Amino acid sequence: MALFVGDRRGENVALTWEDINFQTGEVRIERSTAYAERTIYQKSTKTYQSRFPIVPEVVLSILRLWKTEQKQMCVKFGTYWQGFRGNDFDKNFIFTQDNGKQVHPTSPYHVFKKIIRIYNDNVAKTEADKLPADATQHDLRHTAASILITNGMDPRSVAGVLGHSNPTTTLNIYSYFFKSRNKDAANIMENALNSPKNSVVVK
């Protein structure tokens, strides 16, 4: 979700099943979870705006599997389950502890670090294959942005996906990638105008 939607960590853990439209692939992002003074609470997004990015079928398939597993946990654990049940099940958070309660806002950071550690220790064949040990989940947001930009998405659209209130913010943060697109544009123009089939003969 973090990679395909490019959402912030607090927005990610605040998602409930009601926020997923399995027919259209839309993900409703309208709130964020925060932690302060030993208290977890829900608040508006950083820009106080909602957005509805769309995820591909590969993500929806994983979400369907996880939702089924979560329902099985709800039944299996009985009174230990502290989340919603029955007709209210979709009010549950997508990312929960095993008892159905929302994960702590810092959990994604630690889980992401654990995934990188497991991958580097058991999957990577060489040092060059290893993932950066200092990478964080927030880097997935930057990865999403760089992929969108380098594949030609305009600043306003990228800002909409990431939840920036102003495209200028997107341009400032990811100026390097947009400059790369400018170079691509120059190469495209050069190739197009220098092509023999496009040459103009002036008499």
Buried (B, 14 or more C-beta within 10 A) or exposed (E): BBBBBBBBBBBBBBBBBEBBBEEEBBBBBBBBBBEEEEEBEEEEBEBEEEBBBBBEEEBBEEBEEBBEEBEEBBEEBEEEBBBBEEEEBEEBBBBBEEEBBBBBBEBBBEEBBEEBEEEBEEEEEEEEEBBEEEBBBBBBBBBBBBBBBBEEBBBEBBBBBBBBEEBEBBBEBBEEBBEBBEEEEEEEEEEEEEEEEEEEEEE
